[in-house]
Amino acid sequence: MQLSKIPKLKHTDEDTFFLLAGPCAIEGEEMAMRIAEKVLEITTKLKIPYVFKGSFRKANRSRVDSFTGIGDEKALEILAKVSEKFDVPTVTDIHEVSDAALAAQYVDVLQIPAFLVRQTALVVAAAETGKVVNLKKGQFMSPESMQHAARKVTDSGNEQVMITDRGTMFGYQDMIVDFRGIPTMRQYAPTVLDVTHSLQQPNQSSGVTGGRPDMIETIARAGVVNHVDGLFIETHFDPANAKSDGANMLDLAYLEKLLTNLVAIRKTINTL
């Protein structure tokens, strides 16, 4: 996949990582615009290629009373408004075959959630839209097995595929990133490290997923050092009151310092 194939993506000639960042879920237009504007300001300053991320619907919830969204088309229309206002590409995840054609009308990248990456019909439906497809590595899958998921996209006539590692289950309630998987998956497609989801602590007795946001920079630094192509970071200006995944999101106030450090690290690595 060539980054230049993603519409509206800037700074693709910079020798640095690209960034998929935004809130876990679209909670409303004002919050989406506020987050997109701030992340764009930072990535423009640092010359980082940027894709705005936001889920139009959250289907993988721990409890039936968990927040799932504000309405599919309403959230998708907000994603389209973000793209139009800030001239940035957007990515959202899909959960059902019918979501592919719907979401493709509004966003530039379709993301397959980790729990669903083995679902052939879903992956093929995403590929057949012609959009860039981002495949989340299943928490239960080896890096080597992702070559088959990527091949489902290319065998469907779409060469625009990337892979995102979001950690592997470690016991019942923790995730771990095996950095040996990055060079392995980079053989199959550009590889992204989902920093925030890899720090989730799922299956809590409360039914609300926990997290370790204090480890975000540690994981991100290790990914950059190990030549990951992109980073995925969920961020919010008020994580404690976010409607989804607040426990592992990065406070937006800390994003600029984090990305500044990571760009400096990548520049150093590029000289070695």
C-alpha positions as CSV (number, residue, x, y, z in Angstrom):
1,M,0.0,0.0,0.0
2,Q,1.1,3.5,-0.8
3,L,0.3,6.3,1.7
4,S,-0.3,8.6,-1.2
5,K,-3.4,6.4,-2.1
6,I,-5.2,7.7,1.0
7,P,-7.1,10.9,-0.1
8,K,-6.2,14.2,1.5
9,L,-3.2,12.7,3.4
10,K,-0.5,15.3,3.9
11,H,3.3,15.1,4.5
12,T,3.6,11.7,2.8
13,D,7.1,12.7,1.6
14,E,8.3,13.0,5.2
15,D,10.4,10.1,6.5
16,T,8.3,9.5,9.6
17,F,5.4,7.5,10.9
18,F,1.8,8.3,10.0
19,L,-0.9,8.7,12.6
20,L,-4.5,7.5,13.0
21,A,-5.9,9.4,16.0
22,G,-9.2,10.6,17.4
23,P,-11.8,9.6,19.9
24,C,-12.9,6.0,20.5
25,A,-16.5,6.8,19.4
26,I,-18.2,9.8,17.8
27,E,-20.1,11.3,20.7
28,G,-21.3,14.4,18.9
29,E,-20.2,17.0,16.3
30,E,-18.7,19.5,18.7
31,M,-16.4,17.0,20.4
32,A,-15.3,15.5,17.1
33,M,-14.4,18.9,15.6
34,R,-12.6,19.9,18.8
35,I,-10.4,16.8,18.8
36,A,-9.7,16.9,15.0
37,E,-8.7,20.5,15.1
38,K,-6.2,20.1,17.9
39,V,-4.7,16.9,16.5
40,L,-4.4,18.5,13.0
41,E,-2.7,21.6,14.5
42,I,-0.1,19.3,16.2
43,T,0.5,17.0,13.2
44,T,0.8,20.0,10.8
45,K,3.4,21.5,13.1
46,L,5.3,18.2,13.2
47,K,4.7,17.2,9.6
48,I,3.1,13.9,10.5
49,P,0.7,12.3,8.0
50,Y,-2.7,12.3,9.8
51,V,-5.9,10.3,9.5
52,F,-8.8,11.3,11.8
53,K,-10.2,8.2,13.6
54,G,-13.7,7.8,15.1
55,S,-16.1,4.9,15.4
56,F,-19.6,5.5,14.1
57,R,-20.9,2.6,16.1
58,K,-19.4,0.5,18.9
59,A,-20.6,-3.1,18.5
60,N,-18.1,-4.9,20.8
61,R,-19.3,-3.8,24.2
62,S,-18.9,-5.6,27.5
63,R,-22.5,-4.9,28.7
64,V,-25.8,-4.4,27.0
65,D,-26.1,-1.0,28.6
66,S,-22.8,0.3,27.3
67,F,-22.7,3.2,24.9
68,T,-22.9,2.1,21.3
69,G,-23.3,5.3,19.4
70,I,-25.5,8.3,18.5
71,G,-27.0,6.8,15.3
72,D,-25.1,5.4,12.4
73,E,-25.8,8.0,9.7
74,K,-25.6,10.9,12.2
75,A,-22.1,9.8,13.2
76,L,-21.0,9.0,9.7
77,E,-22.1,12.5,8.6
78,I,-20.0,14.0,11.4
79,L,-17.0,12.1,10.1
80,A,-17.6,13.5,6.6
81,K,-17.9,17.0,8.0
82,V,-14.6,16.6,9.8
83,S,-13.0,15.5,6.5
84,E,-14.5,18.4,4.6
85,K,-13.7,21.1,7.2
86,F,-10.2,20.1,8.0
87,D,-9.2,18.5,4.6
88,V,-8.1,15.3,6.3
89,P,-8.9,11.6,5.6
90,T,-11.0,9.6,8.0
91,V,-11.2,6.0,9.3
92,T,-13.9,4.2,11.0
93,D,-14.5,0.5,11.9
94,I,-17.2,-1.7,10.5
95,H,-18.9,-4.7,12.0
96,E,-21.3,-6.2,9.5
97,V,-21.1,-6.8,5.8
98,S,-23.8,-4.1,5.2
99,D,-21.7,-1.5,7.0
100,A,-19.0,-1.6,4.3
101,A,-21.0,0.1,1.5
102,L,-22.6,2.4,4.0
103,A,-19.5,3.7,5.7
104,A,-17.6,3.8,2.3
105,Q,-19.9,6.7,1.3
106,Y,-18.5,8.8,4.2
107,V,-14.9,7.8,5.0
108,D,-11.6,7.0,3.3
109,V,-10.4,4.0,5.3
110,L,-12.4,1.0,6.5
111,Q,-11.2,-0.7,9.6
112,I,-11.9,-4.3,10.5
113,P,-12.0,-4.8,14.3
114,A,-9.6,-7.4,15.9
115,F,-12.4,-9.6,17.0
116,L,-13.8,-9.8,13.4
117,V,-10.6,-10.0,11.3
118,R,-11.2,-13.7,10.6
119,Q,-14.7,-12.9,9.1
120,T,-14.0,-13.5,5.4
121,A,-17.3,-12.0,4.2
122,L,-16.7,-8.8,6.2
123,V,-13.1,-8.4,5.0
124,V,-14.1,-9.0,1.4
125,A,-16.9,-6.6,1.6
126,A,-14.6,-3.9,2.8
127,A,-12.0,-4.7,0.1
128,E,-14.7,-4.6,-2.6
129,T,-15.5,-0.9,-1.8
130,G,-12.1,0.1,-3.2
131,K,-11.3,1.9,0.1
132,V,-8.1,1.4,2.0
133,V,-8.6,-1.4,4.5
134,N,-7.0,-1.5,7.9
135,L,-7.0,-4.9,9.5
136,K,-6.7,-5.1,13.2
137,K,-4.7,-8.2,14.3
138,G,-6.9,-10.4,16.4
139,Q,-5.8,-10.6,20.1
140,F,-5.9,-14.4,19.5
141,M,-3.8,-14.4,16.3
142,S,-0.1,-14.7,15.6
143,P,1.6,-12.1,13.5
144,E,2.3,-14.7,10.8
145,S,-1.4,-15.5,10.5
146,M,-2.2,-11.9,9.4
147,Q,-0.7,-12.6,6.0
148,H,-3.9,-14.6,5.2
149,A,-6.1,-11.8,6.3
150,A,-4.2,-9.3,4.1
151,R,-4.4,-11.7,1.2
152,K,-8.2,-11.8,1.4
153,V,-8.1,-8.1,0.6
154,T,-5.6,-8.3,-2.2
155,D,-7.3,-11.4,-3.6
156,S,-10.5,-9.3,-3.8
157,G,-8.7,-6.9,-6.2
158,N,-7.7,-4.3,-3.6
159,E,-4.0,-3.7,-3.0
160,Q,-4.7,-1.0,-0.4
161,V,-4.3,-2.8,2.9
162,M,-2.5,-2.3,6.2
163,I,-2.3,-4.2,9.4
164,T,-2.6,-2.9,12.9
165,D,-1.3,-4.7,16.0
166,R,-3.4,-4.0,19.1
167,G,-1.7,-6.5,21.5
168,T,-2.2,-10.1,22.3
169,M,-4.2,-11.6,25.2
170,F,-2.0,-12.2,28.2
171,G,-4.0,-14.2,30.7
172,Y,-7.6,-13.2,31.1
173,Q,-7.3,-9.5,31.9
174,D,-4.3,-8.0,30.2
175,M,-2.7,-7.4,26.8
176,I,0.9,-7.5,25.7
177,V,2.7,-6.3,22.6
178,D,5.2,-8.7,21.1
179,F,7.5,-6.4,19.1
180,R,8.9,-9.3,17.2
181,G,5.6,-9.1,15.3
182,I,6.2,-5.8,13.7
183,P,8.9,-6.8,11.2
184,T,6.9,-10.0,10.5
185,M,3.7,-8.2,9.6
186,R,5.6,-5.5,7.7
187,Q,6.5,-8.2,5.2
188,Y,2.8,-8.5,4.3
189,A,1.6,-4.8,4.5
190,P,2.4,-1.5,6.1
191,T,2.1,-2.0,9.9
192,V,0.5,0.2,12.5
193,L,0.8,-0.1,16.3
194,D,-2.4,0.6,18.2
195,V,-0.8,2.0,21.3
196,T,-3.9,2.7,23.4
197,H,-5.9,-0.6,22.7
198,S,-2.7,-2.6,23.4
199,L,-2.9,-1.2,27.0
200,Q,-6.5,-2.3,27.6
201,Q,-7.3,-4.5,30.6
202,P,-10.4,-6.3,29.4
203,N,-12.8,-8.7,31.2
204,Q,-13.0,-6.7,34.4
205,S,-15.6,-7.9,36.9
206,S,-17.4,-4.6,36.6
207,G,-18.0,-5.2,32.9
208,V,-16.1,-2.0,32.1
209,T,-12.7,-2.4,30.4
210,G,-9.7,-1.0,32.3
211,G,-6.4,0.3,30.9
212,R,-2.9,1.6,31.5
213,P,-2.6,5.1,29.9
214,D,0.5,5.7,31.9
215,M,2.3,3.3,29.6
216,I,1.3,5.0,26.3
217,E,4.7,6.6,25.7
218,T,6.6,3.5,26.7
219,I,4.7,1.4,24.1
220,A,4.8,4.1,21.4
221,R,8.5,4.7,21.8
222,A,9.2,1.0,21.4
223,G,7.1,0.9,18.3
224,V,8.8,3.8,16.7
225,V,12.2,2.4,17.5
226,N,11.2,-0.9,15.8
227,H,10.3,0.9,12.5
228,V,6.5,0.6,12.7
229,D,5.0,2.5,9.8
230,G,2.1,4.1,11.7
231,L,0.7,4.7,15.1
232,F,-2.9,4.5,16.3
233,I,-3.8,6.5,19.3
234,E,-7.2,7.2,20.7
235,T,-7.4,10.6,22.4
236,H,-10.0,12.7,24.1
237,F,-10.0,16.1,25.9
238,D,-11.8,14.5,28.9
239,P,-11.0,10.7,29.0
240,A,-12.6,10.3,32.4
241,N,-16.0,11.2,31.0
242,A,-15.6,9.7,27.5
243,K,-18.5,7.4,26.6
244,S,-16.2,4.6,25.4
245,D,-12.7,3.3,26.3
246,G,-11.9,6.3,28.5
247,A,-9.7,4.1,30.7
248,N,-7.0,3.7,28.1
249,M,-7.3,6.8,26.0
250,L,-4.6,9.5,26.0
251,D,-5.6,12.9,27.4
252,L,-5.4,15.3,24.4
253,A,-3.4,17.7,26.5
254,Y,-0.5,15.3,26.4
255,L,-0.5,14.5,22.7
256,E,1.8,17.2,21.4
257,K,4.6,16.4,23.8
258,L,4.3,12.7,23.1
259,L,4.4,13.1,19.3
260,T,7.3,15.6,19.5
261,N,9.3,13.0,21.4
262,L,8.3,10.3,18.9
263,V,9.3,12.3,15.9
264,A,12.7,13.1,17.5
265,I,13.2,9.3,18.1
266,R,12.3,8.4,14.5
267,K,14.7,11.0,13.2
268,T,17.5,9.5,15.3
269,I,16.6,6.0,14.2
270,N,16.6,7.0,10.6
271,T,20.3,7.9,10.9
272,L,21.4,4.5,12.1
